[in-house]
Amino acid sequence: MGDRQRNGRWGWMVVTGGLALTGVAGLAAYKHQDLLAAWNVHQLPQAQTDQRLAITEQLAQNPSVSTGWILYSLSQATEPEEATVFAEALMRTSRDMDADQLDPHISRAASLFKIMEPDAQAQTLRWLATALNAGDSETMTERRSAAIRRLMDQAYVGEEPEVKAGALRLSGPILKQRPPAEVVESLKLLVSSGARSDSARVQIQAITAALWPALDCLEETTVCLKSQHREVRKAAILALGPATEKINEEILLPGLHDEDLEIVQLTQSALQARGLRDDQIRLGKLMADPKPTKRLEVLDHLSATRDIDPALWLRKLSNDPSPAVRAAAMRAMAQETGAELGERVGQMGKSDPSESVNKLAGYYGAPKMER
């Protein structure tokens, strides 16, 4: 074998060996960083405040590896204080990440979310809201939208108020990124569920989320007008009152009977802002009165109230829960001329749930010579 050939082979062996050693050294360095990040994350809950800040800054020097370990540790957290510490560290290590760097961690959070304790879930959502708000308003990536949809769907089926409220708070940051229709639908379901919650905090977050035009689901929060919580009813009338294109005046009328005087005044102001006169509001208040005897008084005011359609009000009264009110409305309709009201009397004669109203409607609906 010639010197030139031998030298070439030895040269190749040296290069290959060098690359192999470099690879081993690189792997060792990566493993060292990985283990160091894991150890630092492990130290966070036990550290004093000053030490914790120093550890967090050290973790931020290798944000991708550190964020992964913090998310895993957050998924294992069983104490609220521990979850809070990990969430604060997450906010620091992911603060300067761009979308390509952040998306894998959002996906990991969505995968770990189901096994987390409720406090850890709430802190995960708090971190995500901060991360999304800090980013730009670029169109949401497919990977991110899939992860967020999983998070929203898991929050929807959950029962913990803090988790549901945290998910609803994400609506704004999510919608700013122009998400696909599937994510918007998940948010709508979450709003509908939140509006029916027993928690005042969740209901108010549902109302706040529904105000985003992109969701177009303000009607889902009308149930909040009858919430057991005063602050929720107040938030609901303030949000729904101005929504003239989405919310009918009839839906607001029960607020005129609220036990809280401020809500009564807010309801009246909302109706006046929609152009209703005082006499129309008084008629509406009677119509929404919980007492059947008061609702019967509507019949006495129909002829005295200007610019209303008596036939419309009579039809509403004909569907009243009280048989006495329906019977009175039916008699009034029978005295009116017009095929529409006559048709309604005929319907009541066939389908009214009260036997007495049914028979009475049959009588008034019959031709006069048959009575």
DRENVEX-625952 format. One record per residue: residue number from 0; z negated, y, x negated of N, C-alpha, C in turn. Coordinates in steps of 0.02 Angstrom, whole numbers, always signed. Each point is the difference from the previous one (the first is absolute). Layout:
BEGIN
[NUM, [Z, Y, X], [Z, Y, X], [Z, Y, X]]
...
//
This chain:
BEGIN
[0, [+0, -59, -43], [+0, +59, +43], [+0, +62, -44]]
[1, [+42, +48, +11], [+6, +59, -41], [-59, +47, +9]]
[2, [-10, +44, -52], [-56, +47, +5], [+7, +45, +61]]
[3, [+61, +20, +14], [+10, +47, +56], [-20, -32, +66]]
[4, [+17, -66, +9], [-16, -34, +62], [-75, -9, +7]]
[5, [-33, -20, -59], [-72, -9, +2], [-35, +65, +16]]
[6, [+23, +53, -31], [-32, +66, +13], [+8, +21, +72]]
[7, [+59, -16, +30], [+11, +18, +70], [-48, -38, +46]]
[8, [-9, -66, -15], [-45, -40, +42], [-72, +25, -6]]
[9, [-21, +13, -61], [-69, +26, -10], [-9, +68, +33]]
[10, [+53, +40, -3], [-5, +66, +33], [-10, -7, +75]]
[11, [+38, -47, +29], [-7, -11, +73], [-69, -26, +18]]
[12, [-28, -44, -42], [-66, -27, +13], [-53, +54, -5]]
[13, [+9, +45, -48], [-48, +55, -7], [+2, +45, +60]]
[14, [+63, +16, +23], [+6, +44, +58], [-30, -32, +62]]
[15, [+17, -66, +11], [-26, -36, +58], [-76, -4, -2]]
[16, [-26, -16, -59], [-73, -4, -8], [-32, +67, +13]]
[17, [+33, +53, -24], [-28, +67, +10], [-3, +18, +73]]
[18, [+55, -17, +36], [+2, +14, +72], [-53, -39, +37]]
[19, [-9, -64, -20], [-51, -41, +32], [-69, +29, -11]]
[20, [-14, +21, -61], [-65, +30, -15], [-10, +64, +38]]
[21, [+55, +39, +5], [-5, +63, +39], [-15, -15, +73]]
[22, [+33, -52, +28], [-12, -19, +70], [-72, -22, +10]]
[23, [-25, -40, -46], [-70, -23, +5], [-48, +59, -4]]
[24, [+15, +45, -47], [-43, +59, -7], [+2, +43, +62]]
[25, [+62, +8, +29], [+6, +40, +61], [-38, -32, +58]]
[26, [+6, -67, +6], [-36, -35, +53], [-75, +7, -10]]
[27, [-22, -5, -62], [-71, +6, -14], [-25, +70, +18]]
[28, [+42, +50, -16], [-19, +69, +16], [-4, +10, +75]]
[29, [+49, -30, +37], [-1, +6, +73], [-62, -35, +29]]
[30, [-14, -61, -26], [-59, -35, +24], [-64, +39, -15]]
[31, [-2, +33, -57], [-58, +40, -17], [-9, +58, +50]]
[32, [+56, +34, +16], [-3, +55, +48], [-21, -25, +69]]
[33, [+26, -58, +18], [-15, -30, +65], [-75, -17, +5]]
[34, [-25, -33, -53], [-70, -19, +1], [-46, +61, -4]]
[35, [+20, +50, -38], [-40, +60, -5], [-3, +36, +67]]
[36, [+57, +4, +36], [+0, +31, +66], [-44, -39, +48]]
[37, [+5, -67, -2], [-41, -41, +44], [-74, +12, -14]]
[38, [-18, +4, -64], [-71, +10, -18], [-24, +69, +23]]
[39, [+42, +51, -11], [-20, +67, +21], [-8, +6, +76]]
[40, [+45, -31, +37], [-5, +1, +73], [-65, -35, +21]]
[41, [-16, -55, -33], [-61, -37, +15], [-62, +43, -11]]
[42, [+3, +45, -48], [-58, +42, -17], [-9, +59, +48]]
[43, [+52, +17, +37], [-3, +61, +41], [-59, +4, +49]]
[44, [-12, -51, +41], [-53, +8, +51], [-70, +7, -31]]
[45, [-11, -29, -60], [-66, +3, -30], [-11, +62, -42]]
[46, [+54, +35, -17], [-5, +57, -45], [-31, +61, +34]]
[47, [-33, +41, -41], [-24, +65, +23], [+60, +47, +10]]
[48, [-13, +57, +34], [+55, +45, +18], [+42, +22, -61]]
[49, [-35, +22, -53], [+37, +23, -60], [+39, -57, -32]]
[50, [-32, -58, -4], [+35, -58, -29], [+59, -20, +43]]
[51, [-9, +4, +65], [+53, -19, +46], [+62, +44, -9]]
[52, [-12, +65, -8], [+55, +46, -11], [+37, -16, -64]]
[53, [-38, -16, -53], [+30, -16, -64], [+41, -65, +4]]
[54, [-28, -49, +35], [+36, -64, +9], [+64, +11, +39]]
[55, [-4, +40, +53], [+59, +13, +42], [+54, +34, -40]]
[56, [-18, +48, -43], [+49, +33, -42], [+32, -49, -49]]
[57, [-40, -46, -25], [+27, -51, -45], [+49, -45, +38]]
[58, [-17, -18, +61], [+44, -41, +41], [+66, +36, +14]]
[59, [-4, +67, +8], [+60, +39, +16], [+49, +2, -58]]
[60, [-22, -20, -60], [+46, -2, -56], [+51, -57, +6]]
[61, [-17, -51, +40], [+45, -56, +12], [+2, -12, +75]]
[62, [+31, +47, +38], [-8, +2, +73], [+25, -61, +37]]
[63, [+57, -28, -21], [+28, -56, +38], [-45, -61, -1]]
[64, [-22, -19, -61], [-44, -58, -6], [-67, +14, +34]]
[65, [-27, +59, -11], [-66, +18, +28], [+1, +1, +76]]
[66, [+52, +28, +29], [+4, +4, +74], [+2, -69, +31]]
[67, [+35, -46, -32], [+2, -69, +25], [-69, -32, +0]]
[68, [-38, +10, -54], [-67, -29, -3], [-48, +34, +50]]
[69, [+8, +65, +8], [-44, +35, +47], [+13, -23, +72]]
[70, [+63, -9, +17], [+16, -24, +68], [-29, -69, +11]]
[71, [+5, -43, -50], [-29, -67, +7], [-76, +5, +9]]
[72, [-32, +41, -40], [-73, +7, +5], [-20, +31, +67]]
[73, [+41, +46, +25], [-14, +29, +66], [+4, -53, +54]]
[74, [+47, -47, -7], [+6, -53, +50], [-60, -47, -1]]
[75, [-37, +0, -55], [-60, -43, -5], [-65, +37, +15]]
[76, [+5, +65, +10], [-61, +41, +10], [-33, -18, +66]]
[77, [-66, -7, -2], [-38, -17, +60], [-47, +55, +22]]
[78, [-11, +50, -43], [-45, +55, +16], [+40, +65, +9]]
[79, [-19, +43, +48], [+37, +63, +11], [+3, +43, -63]]
[80, [-57, +5, -37], [-1, +42, -60], [+49, -25, -53]]
[81, [+3, -66, -6], [+45, -30, -48], [+73, +15, +18]]
[82, [+17, -6, +65], [+68, +15, +22], [+18, +72, -13]]
[83, [-48, +45, +10], [+13, +72, -12], [+14, +13, -73]]
[84, [-38, -32, -44], [+10, +9, -73], [+70, -22, -20]]
[85, [+21, -58, +24], [+67, -25, -18], [+55, +45, +28]]
[86, [-10, +25, +60], [+51, +44, +31], [+7, +65, -40]]
[87, [-57, +28, -23], [+3, +60, -41], [+37, -13, -65]]
[88, [-11, -57, -30], [+35, -17, -62], [+75, -10, +14]]
[89, [+17, -30, +57], [+70, -8, +18], [+36, +67, +4]]
[90, [-33, +48, +31], [+32, +65, +8], [+15, +32, -67]]
[91, [-42, -13, -50], [+12, +28, -66], [+55, -37, -37]]
[92, [-1, -67, +1], [+49, -37, -40], [+70, +4, +29]]
[93, [+6, +11, +66], [+67, +2, +31], [+24, +72, +12]]
[94, [-39, +48, -22], [+14, +70, +16], [+68, +24, -23]]
[95, [+21, -21, -59], [+63, +25, -29], [+57, -50, +6]]
[96, [-8, -51, +41], [+53, -50, +7], [+58, +26, +42]]
[97, [+61, -19, -18], [+57, +15, +43], [+9, -58, +49]]
[98, [+51, +4, +44], [+9, -50, +52], [+10, -70, -28]]
[99, [+40, -5, -54], [+13, -66, -29], [-63, -32, -28]]
[100, [-45, +41, -26], [-63, -27, -27], [-50, -15, +55]]
[101, [+1, +41, +52], [-51, -6, +53], [+15, -57, +49]]
[102, [+64, -11, +16], [+18, -47, +52], [-27, -71, -12]]
[103, [+3, -27, -61], [-29, -68, -9], [-74, -3, +18]]
[104, [-36, +54, -12], [-72, +0, +15], [-12, +7, +75]]
[105, [+43, +36, +35], [-6, +4, +73], [+13, -69, +30]]
[106, [+50, -35, -27], [+14, -68, +23], [-58, -47, -13]]
[107, [-30, +8, -58], [-59, -42, -17], [-58, +16, +47]]
[108, [-10, +63, +15], [-53, +19, +46], [+11, -31, +69]]
[109, [+62, +0, +22], [+16, -30, +65], [-14, -75, +0]]
[110, [+13, -33, -57], [-12, -72, -5], [-74, -16, -1]]
[111, [-40, +42, -31], [-72, -12, -7], [-40, +25, +61]]
[112, [+32, +42, +41], [-36, +35, +53], [-37, -47, +48]]
[113, [+31, -56, +16], [-28, -45, +50], [-66, -31, -21]]
[114, [-9, -10, -66], [-61, -33, -24], [-55, +50, -15]]
[115, [+14, +64, +6], [-49, +51, -16], [-53, +8, +54]]
[116, [-59, +21, -21], [-51, +22, +48], [+22, +65, +32]]
[117, [-25, +16, +60], [+22, +61, +34], [-9, +64, -41]]
[118, [-56, +5, -37], [-10, +59, -42], [+54, +5, -54]]
[119, [+17, -56, -29], [+53, -1, -51], [+68, +16, +31]]
[120, [+13, -24, +60], [+62, +17, +34], [+5, +75, +13]]
[121, [-56, +29, +23], [+0, +73, +14], [+12, +39, -64]]
[122, [-30, -21, -55], [+10, +35, -64], [+71, -9, -26]]
[123, [+29, -58, +12], [+70, -11, -20], [+46, +48, +36]]
[124, [-11, +9, +65], [+41, +46, +39], [-11, +72, -22]]
[125, [-62, +16, -19], [-14, +68, -26], [+38, +13, -64]]
[126, [-1, -50, -45], [+39, +7, -62], [+74, +8, +15]]
[127, [+25, -40, +47], [+72, +3, +14], [+20, +68, +29]]
[128, [-43, +28, +43], [+15, +67, +28], [+4, +51, -55]]
[129, [-46, -3, -48], [+1, +46, -57], [+62, -10, -42]]
[130, [+18, -63, -13], [+59, -14, -42], [+64, +23, +33]]
[131, [+6, -11, +66], [+61, +21, +35], [+5, +76, +5]]
[132, [-56, +32, +11], [+0, +73, +4], [+19, +32, -67]]
[133, [-19, -33, -54], [+14, +28, -67], [+73, -8, -19]]
[134, [+34, -48, +30], [+71, -12, -17], [+46, +49, +35]]
[135, [+64, -5, -15], [+48, +44, +32], [+20, -30, +67]]
[136, [+42, +36, +37], [+18, -20, +68], [+67, -37, +1]]
[137, [+14, -38, -53], [+62, -37, -3], [+0, -55, +53]]
[138, [+58, -24, +17], [+6, -53, +49], [-37, -62, -24]]
[139, [-37, -31, +45], [-42, -57, -17], [+43, -59, -23]]
[140, [-21, -31, -55], [+36, -58, -25], [-11, -60, +46]]
[141, [+44, -48, -5], [-4, -60, +42], [-64, -39, -16]]
[142, [-17, -4, -64], [-60, -37, -20], [-63, +34, +27]]
[143, [-2, +66, -6], [-58, +36, +25], [-7, -5, +76]]
[144, [+55, +6, +35], [-2, -2, +73], [-23, -68, +24]]
[145, [+20, -54, -33], [-22, -67, +19], [-75, -7, -10]]
[146, [-26, +26, -56], [-72, -4, -14], [-40, +41, +50]]
[147, [+23, +60, +14], [-37, +43, +46], [+1, -29, +71]]
[148, [+56, -30, +18], [+2, -31, +67], [-51, -57, +5]]
[149, [-7, -39, -54], [-50, -54, +0], [-70, +29, +7]]
[150, [-13, +55, -34], [-66, +31, +5], [-13, +26, +70]]
[151, [+50, +33, +30], [-9, +26, +68], [-11, -56, +51]]
[152, [+37, -54, -8], [-6, -56, +47], [-69, -33, -6]]
[153, [-26, -5, -61], [-67, -29, -9], [-54, +46, +27]]
[154, [+9, +66, -7], [-47, +47, +28], [+2, -1, +77]]
[155, [+59, -13, +28], [+9, -2, +73], [-41, -57, +31]]
[156, [+0, -58, -32], [-36, -57, +28], [-75, +1, -18]]
[157, [-19, +43, -46], [-70, +4, -20], [-43, +36, +51]]
[158, [-66, -10, -6], [-47, +29, +48], [-43, +55, -31]]
[159, [+0, +6, -66], [-44, +48, -33], [+24, +71, +9]]
[160, [-40, +44, +29], [+21, +70, +12], [+21, +37, -63]]
[161, [-37, -10, -55], [+16, +37, -62], [+69, -20, -26]]
[162, [+17, -63, +8], [+65, -24, -25], [+56, +27, +44]]
[163, [-10, -3, +65], [+52, +25, +45], [+9, +76, -7]]
[164, [-55, +36, -7], [+4, +72, -10], [+36, +16, -66]]
[165, [-16, -39, -52], [+32, +11, -65], [+75, -12, +3]]
[166, [+20, -52, +37], [+71, -14, +7], [+35, +55, +39]]
[167, [-32, +26, +51], [+30, +54, +39], [+7, +64, -41]]
[168, [-47, +12, -46], [+4, +59, -44], [+61, -4, -46]]
[169, [+27, -59, -8], [+59, -8, -43], [+64, +24, +34]]
[170, [-2, +13, +65], [+61, +17, +36], [+37, +58, -32]]
[171, [-35, +54, -14], [+32, +59, -29], [+33, -15, -67]]
[172, [-38, -27, -49], [+32, -16, -64], [+58, -48, +6]]
[173, [-4, -47, +46], [+55, -48, +9], [+61, +34, +29]]
[174, [-10, +39, +53], [+57, +31, +35], [+36, +51, -44]]
[175, [-36, +30, -46], [+32, +48, -46], [+52, -33, -44]]
[176, [-5, -66, -7], [+47, -35, -44], [+57, -32, +39]]
[177, [+10, +22, +61], [+56, -23, +42], [+6, -77, +0]]
[178, [-50, -33, +29], [+0, -74, -1], [+52, -28, +48]]
[179, [+16, -64, -7], [+48, -32, +46], [-32, -10, +69]]
[180, [+41, -17, +49], [-23, -6, +69], [-55, -51, +8]]
[181, [+1, -54, -40], [-50, -53, +6], [-70, +26, -15]]
[182, [-6, +43, -51], [-65, +29, -17], [-23, +48, +55]]
[183, [+46, +40, +27], [-17, +46, +54], [-26, -39, +60]]
[184, [+32, -56, +17], [-23, -40, +56], [-70, -28, -12]]
[185, [-14, -20, -61], [-68, -24, -17], [-51, +55, +9]]
[186, [+18, +61, -19], [-45, +57, +9], [-12, +14, +74]]
[187, [+53, -5, +41], [-8, +11, +72], [-48, -50, +31]]
[188, [+6, -63, -20], [-46, -51, +25], [-72, +15, -20]]
[189, [-7, +25, -62], [-67, +18, -24], [-29, +58, +39]]
[190, [+41, +50, +17], [-22, +57, +40], [-23, -24, +69]]
[191, [+40, -43, +31], [-16, -26, +66], [-66, -38, -1]]
[192, [-10, -40, -51], [-62, -38, -7], [-59, +46, -14]]
[193, [+11, +49, -44], [-54, +46, -17], [-22, +43, +58]]
[194, [+47, +21, +42], [-17, +42, +58], [-45, -37, +49]]
[195, [+2, -66, -1], [-40, -41, +46], [-64, -26, -32]]
[196, [-15, +24, -60], [-59, -22, -36], [-63, +28, +33]]
[197, [-56, -32, -14], [-65, +26, +23], [-28, +52, -49]]
[198, [+31, +5, -58], [-24, +46, -52], [+31, +69, +8]]
[199, [-42, +51, +1], [+24, +69, +5], [+43, +18, -60]]
[200, [-20, -22, -59], [+37, +17, -61], [+71, -29, +3]]
[201, [+5, -62, +23], [+66, -32, +4], [+43, +34, +53]]
[202, [-29, +16, +57], [+39, +33, +53], [+27, +68, -23]]
[203, [-42, +38, -35], [+22, +66, -24], [+55, -7, -52]]
[204, [-6, -50, -43], [+54, -12, -49], [+64, -21, +34]]
[205, [-6, -38, +56], [+60, -20, +37], [+34, +62, +31]]
[206, [-39, +46, +27], [+28, +61, +28], [+34, +41, -55]]
[207, [-33, +6, -57], [+29, +38, -56], [+66, -30, -23]]
[208, [+2, -67, -5], [+61, -33, -22], [+56, +9, +51]]
[209, [-18, -4, +65], [+51, +5, +53], [+33, +68, +3]]
[210, [-31, +50, -30], [+29, +68, +0], [+60, +6, -46]]
[211, [+9, -49, -45], [+59, +3, -43], [+63, -12, +42]]
[212, [+47, +47, +0], [+60, -7, +41], [+39, -64, -14]]
[213, [-1, -23, -62], [+39, -59, -18], [-25, -63, +35]]
[214, [-64, +0, +20], [-26, -58, +35], [+19, -1, +73]]
[215, [+2, +59, +32], [+21, +5, +69], [-38, -49, +45]]
[216, [-67, +2, -4], [-40, -46, +41], [-62, +35, +28]]
[217, [+5, +65, +14], [-58, +37, +24], [-26, -29, +66]]
[218, [+45, -29, +40], [-21, -28, +65], [-51, -55, -9]]
[219, [+1, -34, -57], [-47, -55, -11], [-73, +23, -4]]
[220, [-10, +65, -11], [-68, +25, -9], [-29, +30, +64]]
[221, [+36, -4, +56], [-27, +28, +63], [-65, -35, +21]]
[222, [-10, -62, -22], [-62, -35, +17], [-60, +36, -30]]
[223, [+11, +39, -52], [-56, +36, -33], [-28, +56, +45]]
[224, [+38, +21, +50], [-26, +50, +47], [-59, -26, +40]]
[225, [-7, -67, +3], [-55, -30, +36], [-49, -35, -46]]
[226, [+2, +18, -64], [-44, -31, -49], [-74, +13, +17]]
[227, [-43, -46, -22], [-71, +10, +9], [-28, +53, -46]]
[228, [+39, +20, -50], [-23, +48, -50], [+26, +70, +16]]
[229, [-46, +48, +5], [+19, +68, +16], [+50, +29, -50]]
[230, [-12, -12, -65], [+43, +29, -52], [+71, -28, +4]]
[231, [+6, -62, +24], [+67, -30, +7], [+36, +32, +59]]
[232, [-35, +8, +56], [+31, +32, +59], [+23, +71, -16]]
[233, [-40, +35, -39], [+18, +68, -20], [+62, -1, -45]]
[234, [+1, -44, -48], [+59, -5, -44], [+62, -19, +40]]
[235, [-9, -43, +50], [+57, -23, +40], [+30, +56, +41]]
[236, [-42, +40, +33], [+27, +54, +42], [+32, +54, -44]]
[237, [-27, +12, -60], [+30, +49, -45], [+69, -24, -25]]
[238, [+7, -66, -10], [+63, -27, -24], [+51, -8, +55]]
[239, [-22, -24, +58], [+46, -17, +54], [+17, +59, +45]]
[240, [-45, +47, +5], [+12, +58, +44], [+66, +36, -14]]
[241, [+15, +16, -62], [+63, +36, -14], [+63, -43, +2]]
[242, [-8, -66, +5], [+58, -45, -4], [+35, -5, +68]]
[243, [+31, +55, +20], [+28, +4, +68], [+58, -49, +12]]
[244, [+36, -17, -53], [+57, -44, +8], [-20, -74, +4]]
[245, [-59, -15, -25], [-21, -70, -3], [-54, -18, +51]]
[246, [-43, +49, +15], [-59, -15, +41], [+3, +39, +65]]
[247, [-1, -36, +56], [+2, +30, +66], [-67, +32, +17]]
[248, [+2, +55, +40], [-62, +34, +20], [-49, -47, +34]]
[249, [+26, -47, +38], [-43, -46, +38], [-47, -39, -45]]
[250, [+22, -14, -61], [-41, -37, -47], [-59, +41, -24]]
[251, [+8, +66, +0], [-54, +44, -24], [-52, +15, +54]]
[252, [+17, -7, +63], [-43, +22, +55], [-71, -29, -1]]
[253, [-10, -64, -17], [-69, -25, -1], [-47, +40, -45]]
[254, [+27, +34, -49], [-42, +41, -44], [-35, +57, +36]]
[255, [+26, +19, +59], [-32, +52, +40], [-67, -23, +29]]
[256, [-13, -65, -3], [-63, -29, +25], [-44, -25, -57]]
[257, [+17, +17, -62], [-40, -24, -57], [-71, +26, +4]]
[258, [-47, -41, -23], [-70, +20, +1], [-15, +56, -50]]
[259, [+46, +10, -48], [-9, +52, -50], [+38, +63, +21]]
[260, [-35, +55, +6], [+31, +62, +24], [+56, +24, -46]]
[261, [-8, -8, -65], [+52, +24, -47], [+65, -38, +12]]
[262, [-4, -64, +13], [+61, -40, +12], [+32, +21, +66]]
[263, [-41, +15, +50], [+27, +25, +64], [+39, +65, -12]]
[264, [-29, +45, -40], [+33, +64, -14], [+63, -10, -41]]
[265, [-2, -46, -48], [+60, -13, -41], [+56, -30, +44]]
[266, [-19, -43, +46], [+50, -29, +46], [+31, +53, +44]]
[267, [-42, +44, +26], [+26, +54, +43], [+46, +46, -40]]
[268, [-19, +15, -61], [+42, +43, -42], [+67, -33, -15]]
[269, [-1, -66, -12], [+62, -37, -14], [+47, +2, +61]]
[270, [-29, -7, +59], [+41, +1, +61], [+28, +70, +14]]
[271, [-40, +51, -13], [+23, +69, +8], [+56, +15, -50]]
[272, [-7, -25, -61], [+52, +11, -51], [+65, -33, +20]]
[273, [-3, -50, +44], [+60, -33, +24], [+30, +36, +61]]
[274, [-31, +55, +21], [+27, +39, +54], [-29, -13, +69]]
[275, [-52, -42, +4], [-30, -14, +65], [-45, +58, +22]]
[276, [+4, +17, +64], [-44, +52, +28], [-68, -30, +17]]
[277, [-48, +45, +13], [-68, -23, +16], [-1, -43, +63]]
[278, [+39, +18, +52], [-1, -41, +61], [+31, -68, -12]]
[279, [+49, -5, -44], [+29, -65, -17], [-49, -42, -39]]
[280, [-37, +32, -45], [-50, -36, -39], [-56, -26, +46]]
[281, [-20, +41, +49], [-51, -23, +48], [+24, -60, +39]]
[282, [+63, +1, +20], [+28, -57, +36], [+2, -62, -45]]
[283, [+19, +10, -62], [+1, -56, -48], [-70, -27, -13]]
[284, [-49, +43, -2], [-69, -22, -10], [-23, -44, +58]]
[285, [+18, +20, +61], [-17, -41, +58], [+34, -68, -4]]
[286, [+63, +1, -21], [+39, -62, -5], [-32, -49, -50]]
[287, [-30, +27, -53], [-28, -43, -52], [-74, -13, +9]]
[288, [-29, +24, +55], [-72, -9, +12], [-16, -74, +8]]
[289, [-53, -24, -31], [-18, -71, +7], [-24, -19, +70]]
[290, [-17, +49, +42], [-24, -15, +68], [+58, +1, +49]]
[291, [+9, -54, +39], [+55, -2, +49], [-4, +57, +51]]
[292, [-61, +19, +19], [-8, +53, +50], [+28, +66, -25]]
[293, [-5, +12, -65], [+27, +62, -29], [+76, -5, -5]]
[294, [+26, -59, -16], [+73, -8, -5], [+33, +10, +69]]
[295, [-37, -17, +53], [+27, +11, +68], [+12, +74, +14]]
[296, [-38, +43, -34], [+7, +72, +11], [+67, +27, -23]]
[297, [+35, -39, -41], [+67, +21, -23], [+45, +13, +61]]
[298, [-7, -41, +51], [+42, +6, +59], [-10, +68, +34]]
[299, [-60, +26, -3], [-15, +64, +32], [+29, +59, -39]]
[300, [+13, -11, -65], [+23, +56, -43], [+75, -1, -13]]
[301, [+35, -52, +21], [+71, -4, -15], [+40, +58, +29]]
[302, [-14, +16, +63], [+39, +52, +33], [-18, +70, -25]]
[303, [-60, +7, -30], [-23, +66, -22], [+17, +14, -73]]
[304, [+26, -49, -36], [+15, +9, -71], [+75, +12, -9]]
[305, [+16, +55, -34], [+71, +19, -8], [+34, -40, -55]]
[306, [+65, -4, +5], [+43, -27, -52], [-18, -71, -20]]
[307, [-16, -42, +49], [-10, -70, -14], [+42, -41, +48]]
[308, [+11, -62, -16], [+38, -45, +43], [-50, -45, +37]]
[309, [-14, +13, +64], [-50, -40, +37], [+18, -75, -1]]
[310, [+64, -15, +4], [+20, -70, +2], [-21, -37, -64]]
[311, [+4, +34, -57], [-20, -30, -63], [-74, -17, +0]]
[312, [-41, +47, +23], [-72, -10, +3], [-19, -55, +50]]
[313, [+35, -1, +56], [-14, -52, +50], [+16, -70, -27]]
[314, [+54, -5, -38], [+17, -65, -29], [-54, -22, -50]]
[315, [-26, +48, -38], [-53, -16, -47], [-62, -24, +37]]
[316, [-18, +35, +54], [-58, -20, +39], [+11, -68, +33]]
[317, [+61, -16, +16], [+14, -65, +32], [-10, -58, -48]]
[318, [-9, +14, -65], [-16, -52, -50], [-72, +5, -24]]
[319, [-41, +38, +35], [-70, +9, -19], [-38, -66, +2]]
[320, [-51, -8, -43], [-39, -62, +2], [-38, -10, +65]]
[321, [-17, +55, +35], [-40, -6, +61], [+44, -13, +61]]
[322, [-14, -51, +40], [+39, -12, +61], [-3, +58, +49]]
[323, [-58, +35, +3], [-7, +56, +46], [+47, +57, -19]]
[324, [+7, +13, -64], [+45, +53, -23], [+73, -20, +12]]
[325, [+16, -63, -13], [+69, -23, +12], [+18, +5, +74]]
[326, [-48, -18, +44], [+13, +2, +72], [+11, +72, +22]]
[327, [-41, +47, -26], [+8, +70, +19], [+67, +27, -25]]
[328, [+20, -19, -61], [+64, +22, -27], [+58, -28, +41]]
[329, [-8, -63, +21], [+52, -32, +40], [+9, +35, +67]]
[330, [-55, +19, +32], [+5, +36, +64], [+34, +68, -10]]
[331, [-16, +34, -55], [+31, +64, -14], [+75, -8, -14]]
[332, [+18, -53, -35], [+71, -12, -13], [+38, -16, +64]]
[333, [-32, -35, +45], [+33, -19, +63], [+17, +62, +42]]
[334, [-38, +54, -11], [+12, +62, +38], [+53, +44, -32]]
[335, [+18, -16, -62], [+50, +39, -35], [+70, -27, +15]]
[336, [+48, +44, -5], [+70, -23, +7], [+28, -15, -69]]
[337, [+45, -45, -3], [+30, -18, -65], [+1, -75, -9]]
[338, [+57, -25, -20], [+9, -72, -7], [-44, -29, -55]]
[339, [-12, +40, -54], [-38, -26, -57], [-71, -19, +20]]
[340, [-34, +46, +37], [-68, -14, +20], [-2, -56, +52]]
[341, [+49, -1, +44], [+3, -54, +49], [+9, -68, -34]]
[342, [+38, -1, -53], [+10, -61, -38], [-66, -23, -32]]
[343, [-38, +49, -25], [-64, -17, -31], [-49, -29, +51]]
[344, [-1, +28, +61], [-42, -27, +53], [+19, -73, +15]]
[345, [+65, -12, +1], [+24, -68, +12], [-22, -47, -55]]
[346, [+1, +22, -62], [-23, -41, -56], [-74, -17, +7]]
[347, [-40, +50, +21], [-72, -12, +8], [-13, -51, +55]]
[348, [+42, +1, +52], [-8, -49, +54], [+12, -71, -24]]
[349, [+36, -9, -55], [+16, -67, -24], [-43, -21, -59]]
[350, [-21, +48, -41], [-29, -20, -65], [-68, +31, -16]]
[351, [-28, +42, +44], [-65, +30, -17], [-53, -56, -4]]
[352, [-44, +3, -51], [-50, -53, -8], [-53, -2, +55]]
[353, [-8, +56, +36], [-50, +2, +54], [+33, -22, +66]]
[354, [-31, -48, +34], [+29, -24, +63], [+1, +54, +53]]
[355, [-54, +41, +2], [-2, +53, +51], [+53, +53, -13]]
[356, [+10, +19, -63], [+52, +49, -17], [+68, -31, +14]]
[357, [+7, -63, -14], [+62, -35, +11], [+20, +3, +74]]
[358, [-48, -15, +43], [+14, +1, +72], [+14, +71, +25]]
[359, [-40, +48, -26], [+10, +69, +21], [+68, +26, -21]]
[360, [+21, -18, -60], [+66, +21, -24], [+55, -32, +42]]
[361, [-12, -62, +20], [+48, -33, +43], [+7, +35, +67]]
[362, [-56, +26, +24], [+1, +36, +64], [+37, +66, -8]]
[363, [-18, +39, -50], [+32, +66, -9], [+73, -6, -23]]
[364, [+15, -55, -31], [+69, -9, -23], [+46, -25, +54]]
[365, [-28, -22, +57], [+42, -25, +55], [+29, +57, +40]]
[366, [+57, -9, +32], [+28, +52, +43], [-50, +19, +55]]
[367, [+2, +64, +21], [-50, +26, +47], [-2, -41, +64]]
[368, [+56, -24, +25], [+1, -36, +64], [-35, -68, -6]]
[369, [-9, -25, -63], [-33, -64, -9], [-75, +7, -9]]
[370, [-25, +62, -8], [-72, +8, -12], [-40, -8, +64]]
//
